[in-house]
Amino acid sequence: MHVPDHVLDPGVSAAGAVLAVTTVTCCVLRVRRSSTGGVGRGTATPGPHAGTAGAVAALAFAAQMLDHPVAPGTSGHVIGAALAAVVLGPSMGTLVLSIVVVVQCVAFGDGGVTALGPNVMLLAVVPTVTASAVVHLAGRKLAGCRLTSRSPGAERWGPAVVAGGAAWVSVMAASATFSLQFALGGPASVPAGAVADEMMRTHAVAGLVEAALTTAVVAWLVQDRARRRAMDLHPAGQG
Amino acid sequence: MRVLGGAVLIAVALVTLLGAVATDRPDGLERVIADHALAEGTRPVAPAPLEDYETPGTDGHGATVLAALGGIVTCAAAAWLVVRAAAGPSPDPRASGSDCSGPFTPPG
């Protein structure tokens, strides 16, 4: 889902670049502030390691290379925005996926150089922020449910299913972003409504694959963290 | 760093194993662009060294895996460097019992 050169007009490409640079700069500042305890709480809160950010970048790059069939003659690929949002949070997740988009463009020619700004917006900023919002809103509901349910299955699969739903919404948001970019800066000879319709229909299916994979990975992460925490509380040999 | 190394290995394994069976059909956006001939007859503004995820001078799936290896390592290193520069040294995960600030915390 990378926009090549010559599809969007220069004005929209430039506006996308300005928006992308502004957003990524804000993300860097938020990562810096959160690491020094400046965001909201007033206390230093340990965030994810730089190593975790590198890990998400590596996996997102690999996942975006692997196209899977969606419909006759059409494929789709994972974006990884919901996973980045869940593991890294919205700011660091956006920053990491932006880095992936830049590498794809500069080193591999995936997405045009003139469309780099719009690509960062549609593949990094919008899906990660959207997924974060869904996870945040649904997570609050889920936290309320946890108080009344002590089922280990609900503890594991609740967050995973929410992340999966967020993944589907993030793919649709990315499709809608391209549709909007195309409506604003695509050639007038092509009806923007038809492009939007095709994008949304195709990505509604591709989003299901992303949702399933995200659900599985987050379920594994939740279980793994619970296991590690249990090992910290009850080290081997100490009961 | 164990997380980073493990993820790089998994990413390379994914591309090596699944890359061979991945479809070469156009993705949704490429299909829209092709259907409406939006980029027909145009060339990229700037050529990329590993165009189409293939290493120059090599053929077949190996060319893609080599290119992917470069991309995976570059993305991982760039993200590590940028986040390290922005956030400073890694926190001690055992100090908080967590190495992740994601919104979901498993039961303690």
HADDOCK unambig.tbl for C-alpha pairs under 7 A between the chains (distance, minus, plus):
assign (segid A and resid 1 and name CA) (segid B and resid 27 and name CA) 6.47 0.50 0.50
assign (segid A and resid 1 and name CA) (segid B and resid 28 and name CA) 6.72 0.50 0.50
assign (segid A and resid 1 and name CA) (segid B and resid 29 and name CA) 5.22 0.50 0.50
assign (segid A and resid 1 and name CA) (segid B and resid 30 and name CA) 6.92 0.50 0.50
assign (segid A and resid 5 and name CA) (segid B and resid 44 and name CA) 5.93 0.50 0.50
assign (segid A and resid 5 and name CA) (segid B and resid 45 and name CA) 6.69 0.50 0.50
assign (segid A and resid 6 and name CA) (segid B and resid 39 and name CA) 6.24 0.50 0.50
assign (segid A and resid 7 and name CA) (segid B and resid 38 and name CA) 5.98 0.50 0.50
assign (segid A and resid 7 and name CA) (segid B and resid 39 and name CA) 6.14 0.50 0.50
assign (segid A and resid 28 and name CA) (segid B and resid 86 and name CA) 6.11 0.50 0.50
assign (segid A and resid 31 and name CA) (segid B and resid 86 and name CA) 6.38 0.50 0.50
assign (segid A and resid 31 and name CA) (segid B and resid 87 and name CA) 5.84 0.50 0.50
assign (segid A and resid 32 and name CA) (segid B and resid 86 and name CA) 5.06 0.50 0.50
assign (segid A and resid 32 and name CA) (segid B and resid 87 and name CA) 4.62 0.50 0.50
assign (segid A and resid 35 and name CA) (segid B and resid 87 and name CA) 5.29 0.50 0.50
assign (segid A and resid 46 and name CA) (segid B and resid 91 and name CA) 5.55 0.50 0.50
assign (segid A and resid 47 and name CA) (segid B and resid 99 and name CA) 6.70 0.50 0.50
assign (segid A and resid 47 and name CA) (segid B and resid 100 and name CA) 5.76 0.50 0.50
assign (segid A and resid 47 and name CA) (segid B and resid 101 and name CA) 5.11 0.50 0.50
assign (segid A and resid 48 and name CA) (segid B and resid 99 and name CA) 5.25 0.50 0.50
assign (segid A and resid 48 and name CA) (segid B and resid 100 and name CA) 4.38 0.50 0.50
assign (segid A and resid 48 and name CA) (segid B and resid 101 and name CA) 5.83 0.50 0.50
assign (segid A and resid 49 and name CA) (segid B and resid 90 and name CA) 5.07 0.50 0.50
assign (segid A and resid 49 and name CA) (segid B and resid 91 and name CA) 6.86 0.50 0.50
assign (segid A and resid 49 and name CA) (segid B and resid 99 and name CA) 6.52 0.50 0.50
assign (segid A and resid 50 and name CA) (segid B and resid 80 and name CA) 4.81 0.50 0.50
assign (segid A and resid 50 and name CA) (segid B and resid 83 and name CA) 5.34 0.50 0.50
assign (segid A and resid 50 and name CA) (segid B and resid 84 and name CA) 5.30 0.50 0.50
assign (segid A and resid 50 and name CA) (segid B and resid 90 and name CA) 6.47 0.50 0.50
assign (segid A and resid 51 and name CA) (segid B and resid 1 and name CA) 5.51 0.50 0.50
assign (segid A and resid 51 and name CA) (segid B and resid 3 and name CA) 6.47 0.50 0.50
assign (segid A and resid 51 and name CA) (segid B and resid 4 and name CA) 5.08 0.50 0.50
assign (segid A and resid 51 and name CA) (segid B and resid 80 and name CA) 5.79 0.50 0.50
assign (segid A and resid 52 and name CA) (segid B and resid 3 and name CA) 6.33 0.50 0.50
assign (segid A and resid 52 and name CA) (segid B and resid 4 and name CA) 6.16 0.50 0.50
assign (segid A and resid 53 and name CA) (segid B and resid 79 and name CA) 5.95 0.50 0.50
assign (segid A and resid 53 and name CA) (segid B and resid 80 and name CA) 6.09 0.50 0.50
assign (segid A and resid 54 and name CA) (segid B and resid 4 and name CA) 5.98 0.50 0.50
assign (segid A and resid 54 and name CA) (segid B and resid 75 and name CA) 7.00 0.50 0.50
assign (segid A and resid 54 and name CA) (segid B and resid 76 and name CA) 4.00 0.50 0.50
assign (segid A and resid 54 and name CA) (segid B and resid 77 and name CA) 6.28 0.50 0.50
assign (segid A and resid 54 and name CA) (segid B and resid 79 and name CA) 4.90 0.50 0.50
assign (segid A and resid 54 and name CA) (segid B and resid 80 and name CA) 4.74 0.50 0.50
assign (segid A and resid 55 and name CA) (segid B and resid 3 and name CA) 6.52 0.50 0.50
assign (segid A and resid 55 and name CA) (segid B and resid 4 and name CA) 4.56 0.50 0.50
assign (segid A and resid 55 and name CA) (segid B and resid 7 and name CA) 5.00 0.50 0.50
assign (segid A and resid 55 and name CA) (segid B and resid 8 and name CA) 6.58 0.50 0.50
assign (segid A and resid 55 and name CA) (segid B and resid 76 and name CA) 6.10 0.50 0.50
assign (segid A and resid 57 and name CA) (segid B and resid 75 and name CA) 5.59 0.50 0.50
assign (segid A and resid 57 and name CA) (segid B and resid 76 and name CA) 5.35 0.50 0.50
assign (segid A and resid 57 and name CA) (segid B and resid 79 and name CA) 6.44 0.50 0.50
assign (segid A and resid 58 and name CA) (segid B and resid 7 and name CA) 6.61 0.50 0.50
assign (segid A and resid 58 and name CA) (segid B and resid 8 and name CA) 5.79 0.50 0.50
assign (segid A and resid 58 and name CA) (segid B and resid 11 and name CA) 6.24 0.50 0.50
assign (segid A and resid 58 and name CA) (segid B and resid 72 and name CA) 4.78 0.50 0.50
assign (segid A and resid 58 and name CA) (segid B and resid 73 and name CA) 6.85 0.50 0.50
assign (segid A and resid 58 and name CA) (segid B and resid 75 and name CA) 5.76 0.50 0.50
assign (segid A and resid 58 and name CA) (segid B and resid 76 and name CA) 4.99 0.50 0.50
assign (segid A and resid 59 and name CA) (segid B and resid 7 and name CA) 6.41 0.50 0.50
assign (segid A and resid 59 and name CA) (segid B and resid 11 and name CA) 5.20 0.50 0.50
assign (segid A and resid 61 and name CA) (segid B and resid 72 and name CA) 6.17 0.50 0.50
assign (segid A and resid 62 and name CA) (segid B and resid 11 and name CA) 5.41 0.50 0.50
assign (segid A and resid 62 and name CA) (segid B and resid 14 and name CA) 6.96 0.50 0.50
assign (segid A and resid 62 and name CA) (segid B and resid 15 and name CA) 6.08 0.50 0.50
assign (segid A and resid 62 and name CA) (segid B and resid 72 and name CA) 6.67 0.50 0.50
assign (segid A and resid 66 and name CA) (segid B and resid 19 and name CA) 6.02 0.50 0.50
assign (segid A and resid 66 and name CA) (segid B and resid 22 and name CA) 5.67 0.50 0.50
assign (segid A and resid 67 and name CA) (segid B and resid 22 and name CA) 5.39 0.50 0.50
assign (segid A and resid 67 and name CA) (segid B and resid 23 and name CA) 5.56 0.50 0.50
assign (segid A and resid 68 and name CA) (segid B and resid 22 and name CA) 5.84 0.50 0.50
assign (segid A and resid 68 and name CA) (segid B and resid 23 and name CA) 5.66 0.50 0.50
assign (segid A and resid 69 and name CA) (segid B and resid 23 and name CA) 6.32 0.50 0.50
assign (segid A and resid 73 and name CA) (segid B and resid 25 and name CA) 5.87 0.50 0.50
assign (segid A and resid 74 and name CA) (segid B and resid 25 and name CA) 5.54 0.50 0.50
assign (segid A and resid 74 and name CA) (segid B and resid 26 and name CA) 5.50 0.50 0.50
assign (segid A and resid 74 and name CA) (segid B and resid 27 and name CA) 5.45 0.50 0.50
assign (segid A and resid 74 and name CA) (segid B and resid 28 and name CA) 6.00 0.50 0.50
assign (segid A and resid 74 and name CA) (segid B and resid 31 and name CA) 6.59 0.50 0.50
assign (segid A and resid 75 and name CA) (segid B and resid 25 and name CA) 5.58 0.50 0.50
assign (segid A and resid 75 and name CA) (segid B and resid 26 and name CA) 5.75 0.50 0.50
assign (segid A and resid 75 and name CA) (segid B and resid 27 and name CA) 4.31 0.50 0.50
assign (segid A and resid 75 and name CA) (segid B and resid 28 and name CA) 6.24 0.50 0.50
assign (segid A and resid 76 and name CA) (segid B and resid 27 and name CA) 4.84 0.50 0.50
assign (segid A and resid 76 and name CA) (segid B and resid 28 and name CA) 6.17 0.50 0.50
assign (segid A and resid 86 and name CA) (segid B and resid 102 and name CA) 4.78 0.50 0.50
assign (segid A and resid 86 and name CA) (segid B and resid 103 and name CA) 6.19 0.50 0.50
assign (segid A and resid 87 and name CA) (segid B and resid 100 and name CA) 6.32 0.50 0.50
assign (segid A and resid 87 and name CA) (segid B and resid 101 and name CA) 6.80 0.50 0.50
assign (segid A and resid 87 and name CA) (segid B and resid 102 and name CA) 4.73 0.50 0.50
assign (segid A and resid 88 and name CA) (segid B and resid 100 and name CA) 6.75 0.50 0.50
assign (segid A and resid 88 and name CA) (segid B and resid 101 and name CA) 6.21 0.50 0.50
assign (segid A and resid 88 and name CA) (segid B and resid 102 and name CA) 5.68 0.50 0.50
assign (segid A and resid 89 and name CA) (segid B and resid 101 and name CA) 6.54 0.50 0.50
assign (segid A and resid 89 and name CA) (segid B and resid 102 and name CA) 5.44 0.50 0.50
assign (segid A and resid 96 and name CA) (segid B and resid 79 and name CA) 5.70 0.50 0.50
assign (segid A and resid 99 and name CA) (segid B and resid 75 and name CA) 6.73 0.50 0.50
assign (segid A and resid 99 and name CA) (segid B and resid 79 and name CA) 6.57 0.50 0.50
assign (segid A and resid 100 and name CA) (segid B and resid 75 and name CA) 5.74 0.50 0.50
assign (segid A and resid 103 and name CA) (segid B and resid 75 and name CA) 6.69 0.50 0.50
assign (segid A and resid 106 and name CA) (segid B and resid 48 and name CA) 5.98 0.50 0.50
assign (segid A and resid 107 and name CA) (segid B and resid 48 and name CA) 5.23 0.50 0.50
assign (segid A and resid 107 and name CA) (segid B and resid 49 and name CA) 5.68 0.50 0.50
assign (segid A and resid 107 and name CA) (segid B and resid 50 and name CA) 5.75 0.50 0.50
assign (segid A and resid 108 and name CA) (segid B and resid 48 and name CA) 5.39 0.50 0.50
assign (segid A and resid 108 and name CA) (segid B and resid 49 and name CA) 6.52 0.50 0.50
assign (segid A and resid 108 and name CA) (segid B and resid 50 and name CA) 4.71 0.50 0.50
assign (segid A and resid 108 and name CA) (segid B and resid 51 and name CA) 4.69 0.50 0.50
assign (segid A and resid 108 and name CA) (segid B and resid 52 and name CA) 5.91 0.50 0.50
assign (segid A and resid 108 and name CA) (segid B and resid 53 and name CA) 5.62 0.50 0.50
assign (segid A and resid 109 and name CA) (segid B and resid 47 and name CA) 6.77 0.50 0.50
assign (segid A and resid 109 and name CA) (segid B and resid 48 and name CA) 4.92 0.50 0.50
assign (segid A and resid 109 and name CA) (segid B and resid 51 and name CA) 5.29 0.50 0.50
assign (segid A and resid 109 and name CA) (segid B and resid 52 and name CA) 6.57 0.50 0.50
assign (segid A and resid 110 and name CA) (segid B and resid 52 and name CA) 7.00 0.50 0.50
assign (segid A and resid 112 and name CA) (segid B and resid 44 and name CA) 6.37 0.50 0.50
assign (segid A and resid 113 and name CA) (segid B and resid 45 and name CA) 6.71 0.50 0.50
assign (segid A and resid 113 and name CA) (segid B and resid 46 and name CA) 6.72 0.50 0.50
assign (segid A and resid 136 and name CA) (segid B and resid 103 and name CA) 6.95 0.50 0.50
assign (segid A and resid 155 and name CA) (segid B and resid 106 and name CA) 6.92 0.50 0.50
assign (segid A and resid 159 and name CA) (segid B and resid 104 and name CA) 6.45 0.50 0.50
assign (segid A and resid 195 and name CA) (segid B and resid 32 and name CA) 6.62 0.50 0.50
assign (segid A and resid 199 and name CA) (segid B and resid 28 and name CA) 6.33 0.50 0.50
assign (segid A and resid 199 and name CA) (segid B and resid 29 and name CA) 6.64 0.50 0.50
assign (segid A and resid 202 and name CA) (segid B and resid 28 and name CA) 5.84 0.50 0.50
assign (segid A and resid 203 and name CA) (segid B and resid 28 and name CA) 6.76 0.50 0.50
assign (segid A and resid 222 and name CA) (segid B and resid 106 and name CA) 5.71 0.50 0.50
assign (segid A and resid 225 and name CA) (segid B and resid 106 and name CA) 6.66 0.50 0.50
assign (segid A and resid 226 and name CA) (segid B and resid 106 and name CA) 5.51 0.50 0.50
assign (segid A and resid 226 and name CA) (segid B and resid 107 and name CA) 6.34 0.50 0.50
assign (segid A and resid 226 and name CA) (segid B and resid 108 and name CA) 6.66 0.50 0.50
assign (segid A and resid 229 and name CA) (segid B and resid 108 and name CA) 6.50 0.50 0.50
